[in-house]
Amino acid sequence: QKEQKLGNATVVSNNPAGVVYKATFPEAPFFAAAYPDGGNLKGSVIATASPDGKGVLFKLRLSNLPKSGGPFIYHLHVNPVPENGNCTATLAHQDPFVRGEDPVCDKNLPETCQVGDLSGKHGAIPEGKDTFEANYLDLFASTHEGIGAFFGNRSIVFHYANKTRVSCANFQLVADGGGVP
């Protein structure tokens, strides 16, 4: 177990109902060698504030996964992807409790993991599949602006197991909870 400099991550219980963010992967990969015949990871990550405000429901729908380099990991990163698509510019994982990356996240103790380490808390994407779908509740992410666990102005990055960044996408507000699509 890793002690975080600012204590363990706290459960977010005040996410505003109805708030939805979506990140859609671009047509061109950041790391072209992952797709020697062209193309990129396809799909999106939809993140919805849970109805009771406790945590965020993540829905991943991905296809055209790389043929090798897995199991694949993915994280919320600190910065958004710039217009040029440079995934390196997204900097490090979202880590408001200053945990760091080592040792690796123990999914049985998600409060000790980086807030942004979604695959560490909820499972990596296995190699050898073309598609991947997952639905889960992350208690430590936030759709409430102004706190360190808020990811709506950040990005998601898809990596090889060796941490090479393959593709990345920004979250965009889809619904603000007030009925505005």
Contact map, one row per residue, 1 for C-alpha under 8 A:
1110000000000000000000000000000000000000000000000000000000000000000000000000000000000000000000000000001001001001000000000000000000000000000000000000000000000000000000000000000000000
1111000000000000000000000000000000000000000000000000000000000000000000000000000000000000000000000010011000000001100000000000000000000000000000000000000000000000000000000000000000000
1111101100000000000000000000000000000000000000000000000000000000000000000000000000000000000000000010000000000001000000000000000000000000000000000000000000000000000000000000000000000
0111111100000000000000000000000000000000000000000000000000000000000000000000000000000000000000001111000000000001000000000000000000000000000000000000000000000000000000000000000000000
0011111000000000000000000000000000000000000000000000000000000000000000000000000000000000000000001110000000000000000000000000000000000000000000000000000000000000000000000000000000000
0001111100000000000000000000000000000000000000000000000000000000000000000000000000000000000000001110000000000000000000000000000000000000000000000000000000000000000000000000000000000
0011111110000000000000000000000000000000000000000000000000000000000000000000000000000000000000001000000000000000000000000000000000000000000000000000000000000000000000000000000000000
0011011111000000000000000000000000000000000000000000000000000000000000000000000000000000000000001000000000000011100000000000000000000000000000000000000000000000000000000000000000000
0000001111100000000000000000000000000000000000000000000000000000000000000000000000000000000000001000000000000011111000000000000000000000000100000000000000000000000000000000000000000
0000000111110000000000000000000000000000000000000000000000000000000000000000000000000000000000000000000000000010000000000000000000000000000100000000000000000000000000000000000000000
0000000011111000000000000000000000000000000000000000011000000000000000000000000000000000000000000000000000000010000000000000000000000000001100000000000000000000000000000000000000000
0000000001111110000000000000000000000000000000000000111000000000000000000000000000000000000000000000000000000000000000000000000000000000001111000000000000000000000000000000000000000
0000000000111110000000000000000000000000000000000001111000000000000000000000000000000000000000000000000000000000000000000000000000000000000000000000000000000000000000000000000000000
0000000000011111000000000000000000000000000000000000110000000000000000000000000000000000000000000000000000000000000000000000000000000000000000010000000000000000000000000000000000000
0000000000011111100000000000000000000000000000001100111100000000000000000000000000000000000000000000000000000000000000000000000000000000000001110000000000000000000000000000000000000
0000000000000111111000000000000000000000000000001000100000000000000000000000000000000000000000000000000000000000000000000000000000000000000000110000000000000000000000000000000010000
0000000000000011111000000000000000000000000000001111100000000000000000000000000000000000000000000000000000000000000000000000000000000000000000000000000000000000000000000000000010000
0000000000000001111100000000000000000000000000011110000000000000000000000000000000000000000000000000000000000000000000000000000000000000000000000000000000000000000000000000001111100
0000000000000001111110000000000000000000000000011000000000000000000000000000000000000000000000000000000000000000000000000000000000000000000000100000000000000000000000000000111110000
0000000000000000011111000000000000000000000001111000000000000000000000000000000000000000000000000000000000000000000000000000000000000000000000100000000000000000000000000000111110000
0000000000000000001111100000000000000000000001110000000000000000000000000000000000000000000000000000000000000000000000000000000000000000000000000000000100000000000000000011111000000
0000000000000000000111110000000000000000000111100000000000000000000000000000000000000000000000000000000000000000000000000000000000000000000000000000000000000000000000000111110000000
0000000000000000000011111000000000000000000111000000000000000000000000000000000000000000000000000000000000000000000000000000000000000000000000000000000000110000000000001111000000000
0000000000000000000001111100000000000000011110000000000000000000000000000000000000000000000000000000000000000000000000000000000000000000000000000000000000000000000000001110000000000
0000000000000000000000111110000000000000111100000000000000000000000000000000000000000000000000000000000000000000000000000000000000000000000000000000000000000000000000111000000000000
0000000000000000000000011111100000000001110000000000000000000000000000000000000000000000000000000000000000000000000000000000000000000000000000000000000000000000000000111000000000000
0000000000000000000000001111100000000011110000000000000000000000000000000000000000000000000000000000000000000000000000000000000000000000000000000000000000000000000000000000000000000
0000000000000000000000000111110100000011000000000000000000000000000000000000000000000000000000000000000000000000000000000000000000000000000000000000000000000000000000000000000000000
0000000000000000000000000111111101100011100000000000000000000000000000000000000000000000000000000000000000000000000000000000000000000000000000000000000000000000000001100000000000000
0000000000000000000000000001111100000000000000000000000000000000000000000000000000001110000000000000000000000000000000000000000000000000000000000000000000000000000011110000000000000
0000000000000000000000000000111111100000000000000000000000000000000000000000000000000000000000000000000000000000000000000000000000000000000000000000000000000000000011100000000000000
0000000000000000000000000001111111110100000000000000000000000000000000000000000000000000000000000000000000000000000000000000000000000000000000000000000000000000000001000000000000000
0000000000000000000000000000001111110000000000000000000000000000000000000000000000000000000000000000000000000000000000000000000000000000000000000000000000000000000000000000000000000
0000000000000000000000000000101111110000000000000000000000000000010000000000000000000000000000000000000000000000000000000000000000000000000000000000000000000000000001000000000000000
0000000000000000000000000000101111111111000000000000000000000000010000000000000000000000000000000000000000000000000000000000000000000000000000000000000000000000000000000000000000000
0000000000000000000000000000000111111100000000000000000000000000000000000000000000000000000000000000000000000000000000000000000000000000000000000000000000000000000000000000000000000
0000000000000000000000000000000000111110000000000000000000000000000000000000000000000000000000000000000000000000000000000000000000000000000000000000000000000000000000000000000000000
0000000000000000000000000000000100111111000000000000000000000000000000000000000000000000000000000000000000000000000000000000000000000000000000000000000000000000000000000000000000000
0000000000000000000000000011100000101111100000000000000000000000000000000000000000000000000000000000000000000000000000000000000000000000000000000000000000000000000000000000000000000
0000000000000000000000000111100000100111110000000000000000000001100000000000000000000000000000000000000000000000000000000000000000000000000000000000000000000000000000100000000000000
0000000000000000000000001110100000000011111000000000000000000111110000000000000000000000000000000000000000000000000000000000000000000000000000000000000000000000000000100000000000000
0000000000000000000000011110000000000001111100000000000000000111100000000000000000000000000000000000000000000000000000000000000000000000000000000000000000000000000000000000000000000
0000000000000000000000011000000000000000111110000000000000011110000000000000000000000000000000000000000000000000000000000000000000000000000000000000000000000000000000000000000000000
0000000000000000000001111000000000000000011111000000000000011100000000000000000000000000000000000000000000000000000000000000000000000000000000000000000000000000000000000000000000000
0000000000000000000001110000000000000000001111100000000001111000000000000000000000000000000000000000000000000000000000000000000000000000000000000000000000000000000000000000000000000
0000000000000000000111100000000000000000000111110000000001110000000000000000000000000000000000000000000000000000000000000000000000000000000000000000000000000000000000000000000000000
0000000000000000000111000000000000000000000011111000000111100000000000000000000000000000000000000000000000000000000000000000000000000000000000000000000000000000000000000000000000000
0000000000000000011110000000000000000000000001111100000111000000000000000000000000000000000000000000000000000000000000000000000000000000000000100000000000000000000000000000000000000
0000000000000011111100000000000000000000000000111110111110000000000000000000000000000000000000000000000000000000000000000000000000000000000001100000000000000000000000000000000000000
0000000000000010110000000000000000000000000000011111111110000000000000000000000000000000000000000000000000000000000000000000000000000000100000000000000000000000000000000000000000000
0000000000000000110000000000000000000000000000001111110000000000000000000000000000000000000000000000000000000000000000000000000000000000000000000000000000000000000000000000000000000
0000000000001000100000000000000000000000000000000111110000000000000000000000000000000000000000000000000000000000000000000000000000000000000000000000000000000000000000000000000000000
0000000000011111100000000000000000000000000000001111111100000000000000000000000000000000000000000000000000000000000000000000000000000000000000000000000000000000000000000000000000000
0000000000111110000000000000000000000000000000001111111100000000000000000000000000000000000000000000000000000000000000000000000000000000001000000000000000000000000000000000000000000
0000000000111010000000000000000000000000000000001100111110000000000000000000000000000000000000000000000000000000000000000000000000000000111111000000000000000000000000000000000000000
0000000000000010000000000000000000000000000000111100111111000000000000000000000000000000000000000000000000000000000000000000000000000000111111100000000000000000000000000000000000000
0000000000000000000000000000000000000000000000111100001111100000000000000000000000000000000000000000000000000000000000000000000000000011110000000000000000000000000000000000000000000
0000000000000000000000000000000000000000000011110000000111110000000000000000000000000000000000000000000000000000000000000000000000000111110000000000000000000000000000000000000000000
0000000000000000000000000000000000000000000011100000000011111000000000000000000000000000000000000000000000000000000000000000000000001111000000000000000000000000000000000000000000000
0000000000000000000000000000000000000000001111000000000001111100000000000000000000000000000000000000000000000000000000000000000000011110000000000000000000000000000000000000000000000
0000000000000000000000000000000000000000001110000000000000111110000000000000000000000000000000000000000000000000000000000000000000111100000000000000000000000000000000000000000000000
0000000000000000000000000000000000000000111100000000000000011111100000000000000000000000000000000000000000000000000000000000000000111000000000000000000000000000000000000000000000000
0000000000000000000000000000000000000000111000000000000000001111100000000000000000000000000000000000000000000000000000000000000001110000000000000000000000000000000000000000000000000
0000000000000000000000000000000000000001110000000000000000000111110000000000000000000000000000000000000000000000000000000000000001100000000000000000000000000000000000000000000000000
0000000000000000000000000000000000000001110000000000000000000111111000000000000000000000000000000000000000000000000000000000000011100000000000000000000000000000000000000000000000000
0000000000000000000000000000000001100000100000000000000000000001111110000000000000000000000000000000000000000000000000000000001001000000000000000000000000000000000000000000000000000
0000000000000000000000000000000000000000000000000000000000000000111110000000000000000000000000000000000000000000000000000000001111000000000000000000000000000000000000000000000000000
0000000000000000000000000000000000000000000000000000000000000000011111000000000000000000000000000000000000000000000000000000001100000000000000000000000000000000000000000000000000000
0000000000000000000000000000000000000000000000000000000000000000011111110000000000000000000000000000000000000000000000000000001000000000000000000000000000000001110000000000000000000
0000000000000000000000000000000000000000000000000000000000000000000111111000000000000000000000000000000000000000000000000000111000000000000000000000000000000001100000000000000000000
0000000000000000000000000000000000000000000000000000000000000000000011111000000000000000000000000000000000000000000000000001111000000000000000000000000000000001100000000000000000000
0000000000000000000000000000000000000000000000000000000000000000000011111100000000000000000000000000000000000000000000000001111000000000000000000000000000000111100000000000000000000
0000000000000000000000000000000000000000000000000000000000000000000001111110000000000000000000000000000000000000000000110001100000000000000000000000000000000111101000000000000000000
0000000000000000000000000000000000000000000000000000000000000000000000011111000000000000000000000000000000000000000011100001000000000000000000000000000000011110000000000000000000000
0000000000000000000000000000000000000000000000000000000000000000000000001111100000000000000011000000000000000000000111100000000000000000000000000000000000011100000000000000000000000
0000000000000000000000000000000000000000000000000000000000000000000000000111110000000000000011000000000000000000001111000000000000000000000000000000001001111000000000000000000000000
0000000000000000000000000000000000000000000000000000000000000000000000000011111100000000011111000000000000000000000100000000000000000000000000000000000001111000000000000000000000000
0000000000000000000000000000000000000000000000000000000000000000000000000001111100000000011111100000000000000000000000000000000000000000000000000000000001100000000000000000000000000
0000000000000000000000000000000000000000000000000000000000000000000000000000111110000000111000000000000000000000000000000000000000000000000000000000000011100000000000000000000000000
0000000000000000000000000000000000000000000000000000000000000000000000000000111111000000110000000000000000000000000000000000000000000000000000000000000011100000000000001100000000000
0000000000000000000000000000000000000000000000000000000000000000000000000000001111111110110000000000000000000000000000000000000000000000000000000000000001100000000000011100000000000
0000000000000000000000000000000000000000000000000000000000000000000000000000000111111100110000000000000000000000000000000000000000000000000000000000000000000000000000000000000000000
0000000000000000000000000000000000000000000000000000000000000000000000000000000011111100000000000000000000000000000000000000000000000000000000000000000000000000000000000000000000000
0000000000000000000000000000000000000000000000000000000000000000000000000000000011111100000000000000000000000000000000000000000000000000000000000000000000000000000000000000000000000
0000000000000000000000000000010000000000000000000000000000000000000000000000000011111110000000000000000000000000000000000000000000000000000000000000000000000000000000010000000000000
0000000000000000000000000000010000000000000000000000000000000000000000000000000011111111110000000000000000000000000000000000000000000000000000000000000000000000000000000000000000000
0000000000000000000000000000010000000000000000000000000000000000000000000000000010001111111000000000000000000000000000000000000000000000000000000000000000001000000011110000000000000
0000000000000000000000000000000000000000000000000000000000000000000000000000000000000111111000000000000000000000000000000000000000000000000000000000000000000000000010000000000000000
0000000000000000000000000000000000000000000000000000000000000000000000000000001111000111111000000000000000000000000000000000000000000000000000000000000000000000000000000000000000000
0000000000000000000000000000000000000000000000000000000000000000000000000000111111000111111100000000000000000000000000000000000000000000000000000000000000100000000000000000000000000
0000000000000000000000000000000000000000000000000000000000000000000000000000111000000011111110000000000000000000000000000000000000000000000000000000000000000000000000000000000000000
0000000000000000000000000000000000000000000000000000000000000000000000000000110000000000011111000000000000000000000000000000000000000000000000000000000000000000000000000000000000000
0000000000000000000000000000000000000000000000000000000000000000000000000011110000000000001111100000000000000000010110000000000000000000000000000000000000000000000000000000000000000
0000000000000000000000000000000000000000000000000000000000000000000000000011110000000000000111110000000000000000011110000000000000000000000000000000100000000000000000000000000000000
0000000000000000000000000000000000000000000000000000000000000000000000000000010000000000000011111111000000000000011100000000000000000000000000000001100000000000000000000000000000000
0000000000000000000000000000000000000000000000000000000000000000000000000000000000000000000001111100000000000000011000000000000000000000000000000001100000000000000000000000000000000
0001111110000000000000000000000000000000000000000000000000000000000000000000000000000000000000111110000000000000011000000000000000000000000000000000000000000000000000000000000000000
0001110000000000000000000000000000000000000000000000000000000000000000000000000000000000000000111111000000000000010000000000000000000000000000000000000000000000000000000000000000000
0111110000000000000000000000000000000000000000000000000000000000000000000000000000000000000000101111100000000001110000000000000000000000000000000000000000000000000000000000000000000
0001000000000000000000000000000000000000000000000000000000000000000000000000000000000000000000100111110000000000010000000000000000000000000000000000000000000000000000000000000000000
0000000000000000000000000000000000000000000000000000000000000000000000000000000000000000000000000011111110000000010000000000000000000000000000000000000000000000000000000000000000000
0100000000000000000000000000000000000000000000000000000000000000000000000000000000000000000000000001111110000000000000000000000000000000000000000000000000000000000000000000000000000
1100000000000000000000000000000000000000000000000000000000000000000000000000000000000000000000000000111110000000000000000000000000000000000000000000000000000000000000000000000000000
0000000000000000000000000000000000000000000000000000000000000000000000000000000000000000000000000000111111000000000000010000000000000000000000000000000000000000000000000000000000000
0000000000000000000000000000000000000000000000000000000000000000000000000000000000000000000000000000111111101101110010011000000000000000000000000000000000000000000000000000000000000
1000000000000000000000000000000000000000000000000000000000000000000000000000000000000000000000000000000111111101100000011000000000000000000000000000000000000000000000000000000000000
0000000000000000000000000000000000000000000000000000000000000000000000000000000000000000000000000000000011111100100000011110000000000000000000000000000000000000000000000000000000000
0000000000000000000000000000000000000000000000000000000000000000000000000000000000000000000000000000000001111100000000001000000000000000000000000000000000000000000000000000000000000
1000000000000000000000000000000000000000000000000000000000000000000000000000000000000000000000000000000011111111100000000000000000000000000000000000000000000000000000000000000000000
0000000000000000000000000000000000000000000000000000000000000000000000000000000000000000000000000000000011111111100000001000000000000000000000000000000000000000000000000000000000000
0000000111100000000000000000000000000000000000000000000000000000000000000000000000000000000000000000000000001111110000000000000000000000000100000000000000000000000000000000000000000
1111000110000000000000000000000000000000000000000000000000000000000000000000000000000000000000000010000011001111110000000000000000000000000000000000000000000000000000000000000000000
0100000110000000000000000000000000000000000000000000000000000000000000000000000000000000000000000010000011101111111010011000000000000000000000000000000000000000000000000000000000000
0000000010000000000000000000000000000000000000000000000000000000000000000000000000000000000011111111100010000011111110000000000000000000000000000000000000000000000000000000000000000
0000000010000000000000000000000000000000000000000000000000000000000000000001000000000000000001111000000000000000111111000000000000000000000110000000100000000000000000000000000000000
0000000000000000000000000000000000000000000000000000000000000000000000000011100000000000000011100000000000000000011111000000000000000000000010000000000000000000000000000000000000000
0000000000000000000000000000000000000000000000000000000000000000000000000111000000000000000011000000000010000000111111111000000000000000000000000000000000000000000000000000000000000
0000000000000000000000000000000000000000000000000000000000000000000000000111000000000000000000000000000000000000001111111110000000000000010000000000000000000000000000000000000000000
0000000000000000000000000000000000000000000000000000000000000000000000001110000000000000000000000000000000000000000011111111100000000000000000000000000000000000000000000000000000000
0000000000000000000000000000000000000000000000000000000000000000000000001000000000000000000000000000000111100000100011111111000000000000000000000000000000000000000000000000000000000
0000000000000000000000000000000000000000000000000000000000000000000000000000000000000000000000000000000011110100100011111110000000000000000000000000000000000000000000000000000000000
0000000000000000000000000000000000000000000000000000000000000000000000000000000000000000000000000000000000100000000001111111000000000001000000000000000000000000000000000000000000000
0000000000000000000000000000000000000000000000000000000000000000000000000000000000000000000000000000000000100000000001111111100000000000000000000000000000000000000000000000000000000
0000000000000000000000000000000000000000000000000000000000000000000000111100000000000000000000000000000000000000000000110111110000000000000000000000000000000000000000000000000000000
0000000000000000000000000000000000000000000000000000000000000000000001111000000000000000000000000000000000000000000000100011111000010000000000000000000000000000000000000000000000000
0000000000000000000000000000000000000000000000000000000000000000000001110000000000000000000000000000000000000000000000000001111110000000000000000000000000000000000000000000000000000
0000000000000000000000000000000000000000000000000000000000000000011111110000000000000000000000000000000000000000000000000000111110000000000000000000000000000000000000000000000000000
0000000000000000000000000000000000000000000000000000000000000000001100000000000000000000000000000000000000000000000000000000011111000000000000000000000000000000000000000000000000000
0000000000000000000000000000000000000000000000000000000000000000101000000000000000000000000000000000000000000000000000000000011111110000000000000000000000000000000000000000000000000
0000000000000000000000000000000000000000000000000000000000000011111000000000000000000000000000000000000000000000000000000000000111110000000000000000000000000000000000000000000000000
0000000000000000000000000000000000000000000000000000000000001111100000000000000000000000000000000000000000000000000000000000000011111000000000000000000000000000000000000000000000000
0000000000000000000000000000000000000000000000000000000000011110000000000000000000000000000000000000000000000000000000000000100011111100000000000000000000000000000000000000000000000
0000000000000000000000000000000000000000000000000000000000111100000000000000000000000000000000000000000000000000000000000000000000111110000000000000000000000000000000000000000000000
0000000000000000000000000000000000000000000000000000000001111000000000000000000000000000000000000000000000000000000000000000000000011111000000000000000000000000000000000000000000000
0000000000000000000000000000000000000000000000000000000011110000000000000000000000000000000000000000000000000000000000000000000000001111100000000000000000000000000000000000000000000
0000000000000000000000000000000000000000000000000000000011100000000000000000000000000000000000000000000000000000000000000100000000000111110000000000000000000000000000000000000000000
0000000000000000000000000000000000000000000000000100001111000000000000000000000000000000000000000000000000000000000000000000000000000011111000000000000000000000000000000000000000000
0000000000000000000000000000000000000000000000000000001111000000000000000000000000000000000000000000000000000000000001000000000000000001111110000000000000000000000000000000000000000
0000000000110000000000000000000000000000000000000000011100000000000000000000000000000000000000000000000000000000000000000000000000000000111110000000000000000000000000000000000000000
0000000011110000000000000000000000000000000000000000001100000000000000000000000000000000000000000000000000000010001000000000000000000000011111000000100000000000000000000000000000000
0000000000010000000000000000000000000000000000000000001100000000000000000000000000000000000000000000000000000000001100000000000000000000011111100000111000000000000000000000000000000
0000000000010010000000000000000000000000000000001000001100000000000000000000000000000000000000000000000000000000000000000000000000000000000111111010111000000000000000000000000000000
0000000000000011001100000000000000000000000000011000000100000000000000000000000000000000000000000000000000000000000000000000000000000000000011111000011100000000000000000000000000000
0000000000000111000000000000000000000000000000000000000000000000000000000000000000000000000000000000000000000000000000000000000000000000000001111110010000000000000000000000000000000
0000000000000000000000000000000000000000000000000000000000000000000000000000000000000000000000000000000000000000000000000000000000000000000001111110010100000000000000000000000000000
0000000000000000000000000000000000000000000000000000000000000000000000000000000000000000000000000000000000000000000000000000000000000000000000011111010000000000000000000000000000000
0000000000000000000000000000000000000000000000000000000000000000000000000000000000000000000000000000000000000000000000000000000000000000000001011111110000000000000000000000000000000
0000000000000000000000000000000000000000000000000000000000000000000000000000000000000000000000110000000000000000000000000000000000000000000000000111110000000000000000000000000000000
0000000000000000000000000000000000000000000000000000000000000000000000000000000000000000000001110000000000000000001000000000000000000000000111000011111000000000000000000000000000000
0000000000000000000000000000000000000000000000000000000000000000000000000000000000000000000000000000000000000000000000000000000000000000000011111111111110000000000000000000000000000
0000000000000000000000000000000000000000000000000000000000000000000000000001000000000000000000000000000000000000000000000000000000000000000011100000111111100000000000000010000000000
0000000000000000000010000000000000000000000000000000000000000000000000000000000000000000000000000000000000000000000000000000000000000000000000101000011111100000000000000011100000000
0000000000000000000000000000000000000000000000000000000000000000000000000000001100000000000000000000000000000000000000000000000000000000000000000000011111100000000000000111000000000
0000000000000000000000000000000000000000000000000000000000000000000000000001111110000000000000000000000000000000000000000000000000000000000000000000001111110000000000000110000000000
0000000000000000000000100000000000000000000000000000000000000000000000000001111110000000010000000000000000000000000000000000000000000000000000000000001111111000000000011110000000000
0000000000000000000000100000000000000000000000000000000000000000000000000111100000000000000000000000000000000000000000000000000000000000000000000000000001111100000000011110000000000
0000000000000000000000000000000000000000000000000000000000000000000000000111100000000010000000000000000000000000000000000000000000000000000000000000000000111110000011111000000000000
0000000000000000000000000000000000000000000000000000000000000000000000011110000000000000000000000000000000000000000000000000000000000000000000000000000000011111000011110000000000000
0000000000000000000000000000000000000000000000000000000000000000000000011100000000000000000000000000000000000000000000000000000000000000000000000000000000001111111111100000000000000
0000000000000000000000000000000000000000000000000000000000000000000011111000000000000000000000000000000000000000000000000000000000000000000000000000000000000111111111000000000000000
0000000000000000000000000000000000000000000000000000000000000000000011111000000000000000000000000000000000000000000000000000000000000000000000000000000000000011111100000000000000000
0000000000000000000000000000000000000000000000000000000000000000000010000000000000000000000000000000000000000000000000000000000000000000000000000000000000000011111100000000000000000
0000000000000000000000000000000000000000000000000000000000000000000000001000000000000000000000000000000000000000000000000000000000000000000000000000000000000011111110000000000000000
0000000000000000000000000000000000000000000000000000000000000000000000000000000000000000000000000000000000000000000000000000000000000000000000000000000000000011111111000000000000000
0000000000000000000000000000011000000000000000000000000000000000000000000000000000000011000000000000000000000000000000000000000000000000000000000000000000001111001111110000000000000
0000000000000000000000000000111101000000000000000000000000000000000000000000000000000010000000000000000000000000000000000000000000000000000000000000000000001111000111110000000000000
0000000000000000000000001100111000000001100000000000000000000000000000000000000000000010000000000000000000000000000000000000000000000000000000000000000000001110000011111000000000000
0000000000000000000000001100010000000000000000000000000000000000000000000000000010001010000000000000000000000000000000000000000000000000000000000000000000111100000011111100000000000
0000000000000000000000111100000000000000000000000000000000000000000000000000000110000000000000000000000000000000000000000000000000000000000000000000000000111000000000111110000000000
0000000000000000000001110000000000000000000000000000000000000000000000000000000110000000000000000000000000000000000000000000000000000000000000000000000011110000000000011111000000000
0000000000000000000011110000000000000000000000000000000000000000000000000000000000000000000000000000000000000000000000000000000000000000000000000000001111110000000000001111100000000
0000000000000000000011100000000000000000000000000000000000000000000000000000000000000000000000000000000000000000000000000000000000000000000000000000000110000000000000000111110000000
0000000000000000001111000000000000000000000000000000000000000000000000000000000000000000000000000000000000000000000000000000000000000000000000000000000100000000000000000011111100000
0000000000000000001111000000000000000000000000000000000000000000000000000000000000000000000000000000000000000000000000000000000000000000000000000000000000000000000000000001111100001
0000000000000000011110000000000000000000000000000000000000000000000000000000000000000000000000000000000000000000000000000000000000000000000000000000000000000000000000000000111111111
0000000000000000011100000000000000000000000000000000000000000000000000000000000000000000000000000000000000000000000000000000000000000000000000000000000000000000000000000000111111111
0000000000000001111100000000000000000000000000000000000000000000000000000000000000000000000000000000000000000000000000000000000000000000000000000000000000000000000000000000001111110
0000000000000000010000000000000000000000000000000000000000000000000000000000000000000000000000000000000000000000000000000000000000000000000000000000000000000000000000000000001111110
0000000000000000010000000000000000000000000000000000000000000000000000000000000000000000000000000000000000000000000000000000000000000000000000000000000000000000000000000000001111111
0000000000000000000000000000000000000000000000000000000000000000000000000000000000000000000000000000000000000000000000000000000000000000000000000000000000000000000000000000001111111
0000000000000000000000000000000000000000000000000000000000000000000000000000000000000000000000000000000000000000000000000000000000000000000000000000000000000000000000000000011100111
